[in-house]
Amino acid sequence: MKTKIIVANWKMNHAFDEADKWLESFTKNYAEKKNELKDCQIVLCPSVFMIDYVDSELMDGGFKKLDSILKDQKKDISEFSEEELTSIILSERPVKLGAQDCHYEVSGSFTGDVSADSLKKIGCEYVILGHSERRVGHFESNEIVAKKVKTALEKDLIPIICVGESKETRDLNKHLEFVYKQIMNSVPKDVKFKKLIIAYEPIWSIGTGVTPSLEQIKEIAKLIKKIFNEKFNNIAEEYFMLYGGSVTAQNSQEIFSVAGVNGLLVGKVSLDAEEFFEICAFAA
């Protein structure tokens, strides 16, 4: 069974109090169904200023496990390597951490931006790149997205590359050509991926409550699979196609039934820990 990847994109929402409540609820549910979720990779992408805080809050379960191991094996912490300690502490986490964007430069005079290197240092493993809200609101071209992807990979972050057409493009029946060009120009060809993740989020569906039909999602999934097989077959160890856009617990089960869909990128609904966990449970 291929791992399912479920990503929570909090966007510009949830500060400390809300994050505490979310983590308390989610970790409680996760603990009850941990074994069932072993084939589900859950990624939380909060606002950048919250990443380090969430990272520290997630340490508690890992430290408890470490204490238990030290007592059971009658060992001192100095007898474990740094890699072993990290592995033990991170193994108890219900989620992995991701960011919502990074700059394509390693450092420099870029007020308000964040570097991939900084994200890695505060616990991130994933980063969302090319989301339509940045492509449209921040005028990010495919070429800029590709540069960001390359930098993220150099810093050992796993990029989640977003693509998707507008309603106008869909109405003109040019959506397949548009998405094809987005993918081909947003994925650098001279790099290697551990996981090549493409998230299809049609702009006309994001935040509108309007979800594409299963046939429409299937059409894009087939296109992405064709691109994976014919264009990118040698650049990644694994390939994943995620769907995003007005995802709810109610429609997630149907979306998972579409061949080629390996996960979900969840926006507004991910702010509700209970409903987001329900989606993760359906994935499992």
N, C-alpha and C positions, 0 to 999 in steps of 0.2 A: 504493500500500500504506500503510495507516494505521500510524503508529508504535506499537510495543508498549512498554508501561511495565512494568519489572520492578523491584520494590522489595524490598530486603533489610532486614528489621526485626530487628536484633540483640537487641532488648529489653534486659534487664539482664544482658548478657553481653559478653565480650571486652573486656579492658583492653589495655594497650600492647603486650605481647609477642604476644598472640593477634592483635591488629590488624596488627602488622608482618608476621606470617606470612601472614595472610589477604590483605593487599595485595600481598605479593610473589608469591603464587600466582596471584591473580586478574589482576594486571597482566601477568604473563608470558603467561597464556592469552589475554588480551584482545589483546595485541600481535600474536599469531599469527593472529587472526581478526577484526581490527579492521574491515576492509572489509565483512565479512559482517554485522557488528553495527550498521551505519550507521543502520538503521531501528529500532533498539532503544534506548530510553531507560532506562538502569540507574541506580537511586537507592539509595544506601546510607544507612541510618538507624541510627547507633550510639548508645550512651548519650551524653547531652548533654555530659558532661565529656570525651568522646573526639572530639567534632566538630572542634574547633580543631586537635587533634593530627593527625587523619586529613587535614584540609584542608592542613596544612603538608607532610605526607608525599606528598600528591598533586601538589605543586608541581614536583617534580624533572623530570618529563617535559616540562612546559611551559617551564621555564627552559632545558632543552637545546635545545628547538625555537627559542626566542628567540635563543639564542647562534648557532645555525645560520643563522637569517635575517639576523642582524646581519653575520655573516661573508660570506654570499652576496651581500647587497645593499650591503656596504661602508658601512654606516650606523652612526651612534651611537645609543644608546638614547634620547637626548634628542630625537631626530627623530620618535619615536612618541608619540602621545597616550596618555593613561591608558587610554582605552577600547580602543585598539588593543593595548596591552600586555596588558590583562586578557583580551581575546579570544584572543590567541595562547597565553597561559599556560593558560587553561582548556580550549582546544581539544584538548589532548593527554590530558585526564583520561578514564579508562575509566568513571568513575561521577560522578554528581552527588550532592551531599550533602543529606540531609534529617534532620529531628528527629522524635522520637516523640511530642511534645506541646508545647504552649505555653499560656500564660495568656491570658485574654481582655482583661486590662488591659494597658496599655502599660508601666506601672511601678507600684510601690507596696509596701505591707507584706504580701508574700505569700511567707513563708518556704518555701524549697525549690522554688519555681516558677521558670520561665524565661520571659522575654518574647519575643515574635515579633521585636522590634527587635534584641535581642541575638543571636538565631539568624541573622538576616540578616547581621549584622556579622561573624560568624565563618564565613561561607561557605555557609550553608544556602540551598537553593532550594525545598525541599519541606518539608512537615510533616504527619505523620500525626495526625489528629484523630478523636476519638470511637471509638477502639478499644474493643472490648468489655471488655478488661482494665481500662480506665479507667472505662467506663460502669458496670461492676459493682463493681470494687474501690474506685473513688473517687467513686461515686455521681453520675456526670456525666449530666445530663439532655440531651435533644435541644436544649433551649433554650441550655444552657451550650455545647454543641458549636457551635451556630449563632453564638454570640457569639465563640467562638474562631476560627471560619472567617472571620468578618468582619474581625477584627483581623489575622489572617494575611494576608489579601488587601490590607489597608491598608499592610502592610509588605512587599508584593511577594513573599510566599511563596505557593507553590502548595499548597493543602491537599489531602490525600488523606482523604476523609471515609468512615469505616468504618460499616457497618451489618450487621445479622445477628441472627437469632432464636435463642432457646434451644431445647433439645430439647422442653421442655414445650409451647412455642408451636407448634413443628412438629407434634408429636403431635396437637394440637388442630386442626390444619389451618388455623391462623390466621397462618401465616408471611407470606403475601403482604400481608395487611392490616397486619401489624406492620412489615414492611420499608418498605411504602409510607409509613406514618406517620413512621417514622424519617427517611426521606429528606426528606419534605416539611417536617418540623420541624427538621432539622439543616442544611438549606441555606437561608441567608438569601436573600430575594427582591429586596432593594434594592441588590444589588451586581453587579459584572461579573467574570466569571472569564476568565482566559486559557485555563485548562484546568479543566473541572469533572470531577473524578475521584471516582467512587464505588467503594469497595472492599467487596464482599460477602464477609463472613466469618461463616458460621454458627457460633454459640458452641459448638454440640455437635461441631464438627469441629476446632476450634483445639486443637492439641497432643494430640489423641486418636488420631491415625492413621486416623480414620474420615473418608472423603471423600464428599461428596454424589455421587449418580449424575450422569451427564452430563445427563440429563433434568431433574433438580432444579436444576442450575446453569443450564441453558437457560431454565427457567421464570422464574428470577429475572432473568436477562439480558434476557428479553423485557419483564418488568415495568419494569426500569430504562430500557430503550430507549423504552418508552411514556411514562414520566415525562419523560425528556429531550425527546421530541418534542412532548408536549402541555403540559408545565408550565414547562420551562426553555429553550425553543427560542430565546429572545432574550437570555439572560443569560451565554452563554459562547461563546468562539470555537471551542473544541473540547470534545468529550465523550468520556470514557473510563470503561469498566466493568472493574474488576479483580476477580479471584477470589482469596481467601485462605482457608487452613484445611487443615492437613496436606498442603501441596504438597510434592511430591518430584520429582526428575528423571524418575522412572518414570511418574508420572501427569500431568506437565505437558503433554506432547504431546497427550494426549487432551483436556485442559481447553482448550488453545489451539484445538482443532477446533470448540469450541462457538461458534456464531454470536453475536456481540455481546460476547464476552470479548476485551478489548484489552490484557490484561496480568495480572500476578500480584503479590500481596503475600505474600512468603515469610517465614516465621518461623524455626523451629528449624533447618531445612535450610540457611538462608542463612548459618549459622555455619560451614559447611563450604564453603570457597572453590571447591573442585573441583566439588562437586555444584551449587552455585549457578551457577557458570559454565555448566555443562551445561544448566541450565534456560534461561539467557540464549541459548545457542546454539540450543536448540529454538525459542525465540521468533523468532529471526532466520530 
